[in-house]
């Protein structure tokens, strides 16, 4: 599975025949729900559909019991508004979210 072509700084990827959105996200170590939110998907993309992945520097982390939106943002140096755009406002233990700095 070819995840990203050279000279593709925006992380755009075309879903190919036989690939599944969740699998492509997992291969990049990214939570499918966060990538779907980033793209505005309300259902999984279909073959041939383009997917934008977050820029390099974002990582997936697991929310721990007691974590709050503010504490996660502070821990990873991220603005709350940027976090909400990627992950939404609700957090729960065991959830994987994207964190990083907006450029």
C-alpha positions in Angstrom: 0.0 0.0 0.0 1.6 3.3 -1.1 0.6 5.8 1.6 2.1 9.1 0.3 3.7 10.0 -3.0 6.9 12.1 -3.1 6.3 15.9 -3.5 3.0 15.7 -1.7 3.4 18.1 1.2 -0.3 18.2 2.0 -0.6 14.5 2.7 -3.3 14.0 0.1 -4.1 10.3 -0.6 -6.4 8.6 -3.0 -8.2 5.6 -1.6 -7.4 2.7 -4.0 -9.4 -0.4 -4.9 -9.5 -2.9 -2.0 -8.3 -0.4 0.6 -10.2 0.6 3.7 -10.2 4.0 5.3 -9.5 2.6 8.7 -6.6 0.5 7.5 -5.0 3.4 5.7 -5.3 5.6 8.8 -3.9 2.8 11.0 -0.9 2.3 8.7 -0.1 6.0 9.4 -0.7 5.6 13.1 -3.6 8.0 13.0 -7.1 7.6 14.5 -9.7 7.2 11.7 -12.3 9.3 13.6 -9.9 12.3 13.8 -8.9 12.0 10.1 -12.6 11.7 9.2 -13.4 14.9 11.2 -10.4 16.7 9.6 -11.9 15.8 6.1 -15.5 16.5 7.0 -16.5 12.9 6.3 -19.9 11.8 7.7 -19.3 8.3 6.3 -16.2 6.3 5.3 -14.7 7.4 2.0 -15.1 5.3 -1.1 -12.6 4.0 -3.6 -11.1 6.8 -5.6 -12.0 9.5 -3.0 -9.2 11.8 -1.8 -8.2 11.9 1.9 -6.2 14.7 3.5 -4.0 13.7 6.3 -2.8 16.0 9.0 0.6 17.7 8.4 3.8 16.0 9.8 4.2 16.7 13.5 0.8 15.5 14.6 0.7 12.3 16.6 -1.9 10.0 18.0 -2.2 9.7 21.8 -4.5 7.8 24.1 -6.7 9.8 26.4 -6.2 8.7 30.0 -8.7 8.7 32.9 -8.8 12.3 34.4 -7.6 14.0 31.2 -9.5 17.1 30.2 -9.5 19.1 27.0 -7.4 21.8 28.8 -4.9 19.3 30.3 -4.3 17.5 27.0 -3.8 20.7 25.2 -1.4 22.0 27.8 0.6 18.7 27.9 1.1 18.8 24.1 1.4 22.5 23.6 -1.7 22.8 21.5 -4.3 25.5 21.2 -7.8 24.3 22.4 -9.5 25.6 19.2 -7.1 23.6 17.0 -7.6 20.5 19.1 -11.4 20.8 18.8 -11.2 21.2 15.0 -9.4 17.8 14.8 -11.0 15.8 17.6 -14.2 17.4 18.8 -14.9 18.6 22.4 -15.7 15.3 24.1 -12.9 13.2 25.5 -13.1 9.7 27.1 -10.5 7.3 28.5 -9.2 5.0 25.8 -10.0 7.5 23.0 -7.2 8.2 20.5 -6.8 11.8 19.5 -4.5 13.8 17.3 -2.2 16.3 19.0 0.5 18.6 17.8 1.1 22.2 17.0 -0.7 24.1 14.2 1.7 25.8 11.9 
